[in-house]
Amino acid sequence: MDVINLTSDPAETIKHGNKTMVKFSNEIRNACVNNNIKTLERTPDLGIEEQFRLVREHFAI
């Protein structure tokens, strides 16, 4: 946070960082899909137990 606070516009720096992270995540996901790699996607409406269930199923645990 100290580095962000030293920028001329911390809010814009965070906003840009968030956009970059979303773009990177989408690129990784698309690469997985294009290479037939199964992905797990977590959405805000999933409860903790449901998230763990999906992970267990994904890794056949």
Secondary structure, DSSP 8 states (H G I E B T S, - for coil): -HHHHTSS-HHHHHHHHHHHHHHHHHHHHHHHHHTT-------TT--HHHHHHHHHHHTT-
